[in-house]
Structures are given as structure tokens and as C-alpha cells.
Amino acid sequence: GVSPLLAPPEIALEQMLFFDTETTGLSGGAGTFAFLVGLGWIEQGRLQVEQLFLEDFPGEEDFLDLLADRLARHRLFVSFNGRAFDTHILRNRFLLNRRQLPIDQQNDLLYWARRLWRRTLGDCSLGNIEREVLGVERRQDVAGFEVPGIHLEYLRSGQPGRLALVMEHNLQDVLSLVRLFEVIAGRVYGPTGKT
């Protein structure tokens, strides 16, 4: 089982959804929208990952319908800085499209990372947690601040350009989120399975 500190006892691991967004801006203003949402969940003991990509802004309604369908299958949503950023952006986009974001219970792992590693690491960004805690070294990654520009270039040119790197970046974020949850669960529960 998962520690009740990380998930309510009535929620099984299979009911959790790990998610991360890539957006058109980093400020989170009204004009900012998610063009890529990475989703990860456990099904029959195996990790499944799906990436939803919004090819162009006019397709946002269909994109949000598809995302709502995926979200509705889960009960607990796990993110890294999602409470302050990803969920905020998604909620705004859902509201602007007269919909309600079906994210109720959320566990933001940034809170846990700060609690567990702030004293030793200082920098609790996902990139630093990946390097120092998870042992993940990204080879050909794009920096988060580059993502909006890469997406804009794709919209202007119609050519994928560096979009594949953004997809890879998002995929790695989701994989790291799942791995980080495992590590935190081990730290919170401890080797004996007690909190």
C-alpha cells in the first residue's frame, strides 16, 4: 500500500494519474495554454504513458474533451509544482471553455521534495532532484524556458523542428514523477512499511 500521507487509504495506486504539462508561457497568464500533457498511470502492474498534443489552438475544445475523459478515469492526481502551475493553467483553460477541470484530490511532490531534501540540496527543482536523488542525467534536453519558443516556431513554420525534444522532455518529466513518487513513498513509509 501507499502511505496515507501520500494518498488516502481508499485510493489504490491504479487510481492515481501522474501528469505534467508543456505550455505556451511560463507566467500562467490568461493567454497561456497547455499544448502538451503527459499522463502516466499504473495498469495491471505496468506503467502506461500517453501524451496528448494540441496541434493548433482552434482544436483546444477537442483537446480538453479528450483530457477530461482521461482525467475522469482517476481519483488522485500527482504532479511536481502542479498545484501552483500546471493545474492552474488547465483550470483556466477549462473555465474559458465553459468546462470544469475534473481534478479534485492532488498530491504535489514539490512539497515533499522540499521537505525531504531542501536542507541537503537547496535547489529542489525537478532537474536537480533528478540528478541528485534519482540519478537521472538528461542528454539532449531542452530547458523549460525554451519550450514556449519552440512551440511558437512550430506554429509559425509548420515544421516540427525541436518539438520532438519537447515531447522527450515531457515524457522524462512524467517518468521522473513516477520514480520520485516511489522514492518518496519509500522514505515516508520506511523499510518496515510503517509511517
Salt bridges, closest charged atoms under 4 A:
GLU50 OE1 - ARG70 NE 2.74
GLU60 OE2 - ARG93 NE 2.84
GLU61 OE1 - ARG99 NH2 3.66
ASP65 OD1 - ARG99 NH2 2.83
ASP69 OD2 - ARG70 NH1 2.96
ASP69 OD2 - ARG73 NH2 2.75
GLU130 OE2 - ARG138 NH2 2.71
ASP141 OD2 - ARG138 NH1 3.37
ASP141 OD1 - HIS169 ND1 2.83
GLU146 OE2 - ARG162 NH1 3.24
ASP173 OD1 - ARG138 NH2 2.43
ASP173 OD2 - HIS169 NE2 3.37
GLU182 OE1 - ARG179 NH1 3.11
